[in-house]
Amino acid sequence: MASQPPDTADVVADLGAAMMVFAISPWESRAKDVDRYRARFRKS
């Protein structure tokens, strides 16, 4: 599943799906989304 807005990382993680990230903004900001996804995915 592709993730664009930061809050979609939560939805993707809750579904147990893999997240695809596009380099449309600086990697530093996208890395925060990936970290958020990983943390929530591990909780599910």
Secondary structure in CASP SS format (residue, H / E / C, confidence):
PFRMAT SS
TARGET T0000
AUTHOR 0000-0000-0000
METHOD secondary structure of the structure
MODEL  1
M C 1.00
A E 1.00
S C 1.00
Q C 1.00
P C 1.00
P C 1.00
D C 1.00
T H 1.00
A H 1.00
D H 1.00
V H 1.00
V H 1.00
A H 1.00
D H 1.00
L H 1.00
G C 1.00
A C 1.00
A C 1.00
M C 1.00
M E 1.00
V C 1.00
F C 1.00
A C 1.00
I C 1.00
S C 1.00
P C 1.00
W H 1.00
E H 1.00
S H 1.00
R H 1.00
A H 1.00
K H 1.00
D H 1.00
V H 1.00
D H 1.00
R H 1.00
Y H 1.00
R H 1.00
A H 1.00
R H 1.00
F H 1.00
R H 1.00
K H 1.00
S C 1.00
END
